[in-house]
Amino acid sequence: MRSNDAQMLVLTVLADGPLHGYAINTAIEELTGRKLGPGSLYGALSRLEARELIQPADQAAEAQERHRTMQITDAGRDQLRAELQQMARISAAGLRALGITPA
Amino acid sequence: MNAATFLTRLYPPAVCERWGEDIRHEVSASGIRSWPDTLAGAARLWLHPGDWPETFIGQTRRVLTVALFALAAVTGLLLRSAEPSTTLTADIHHPATSLWIAPLLLGIVLAAPLPRPSRAALRTLTASAVRTLTAPAAAVVALCLTAWSGTAEHLTGFADAAVVLFYWLTLGFVALRLCAFVAHVTRTAALPTTRRLSTALLHIGTGLALAAGQSLLAIVRTAPRPGSLVETLTLGLLAVTAISAGHDLRQKRA
């Protein structure tokens, strides 16, 4: 998973709590300043669900809901933590190389 | 049908069932600027069947089986449009230029859903075949009668164009109904396993890649025609689709 890809953004906003598709995109817009396109967003949701990194928030209610609410799984949290820690290391190294002290 | 609904229906059925309403809503809200990303998203998901959710067991295998036969049907129509050709043949008298068809046929055999060996299942299968294939069979008979009557040879202008159109519409109709029949069969027959399906896709992809290679070689050796360029590109695209989907399926659902 690359640091700037749709899957990482979806995991990041879902780490805050369960959301449905449209709300996920609104949260991503608040975070990055722009929404993901429908293909990128729902492709990412399908891939993350296939890899069991996210799951429906309520399996029973899910079938009746028009908009499915998704939540991050424990495996998803572990994956996100590993990715963010790697990004933090890269970020720190880059800032050091530029002579900037991280805030 | 509006554009948002049309674009949503381009997604694999399982994705449509799970996220269709949300995708349609997002496309409607974002307008025309979201269309390229929506199209790219649909293409990416078709190339990665391992990412499809399943609303019932075997849904991915069922959809892929039908898609694989649709791919074979498109290939058949494409090659029919290129005939007569010395580059891509499909007969035992030209083994070197007909080699490409061997992996393709093997792939189709591997992906074929097997009807259950029971009287009830065979009755259902026969009924489905009669229901689905009667109309295309009648169209083919009509086409053959027109050809054998010899009237088509003397036609010119609009009448000639109408007969050619009838010919291609019949071929298209037959291909469509055969795919519909495969879709009916997959409801009751034993579906191929994921491993068999991925192997079938890889074989079909190999056959198509060989065909595209042969076609490309002919273009390099002779003066390229727009028709042969389109044929080569389409064969190459179909090959990439089949190989990519087969590879993804093998990796993720093995």
Interface residues (C-beta under 8 A of the other chain):
Chain A: H20 G21 Y22 N25 K35 L36 G37 P38 G39 S40 L41 Y42 G43 L45 S46 R47 E49 A50 R66 H67 R68
Chain B: Y11 V15 R18 W19 E21 D22 I23 H25 E26 V27 S30 S34 P36 D37 T38 L39 A40 G41 A42 R44 L45 H48 G50 D51 W52 P53 K252
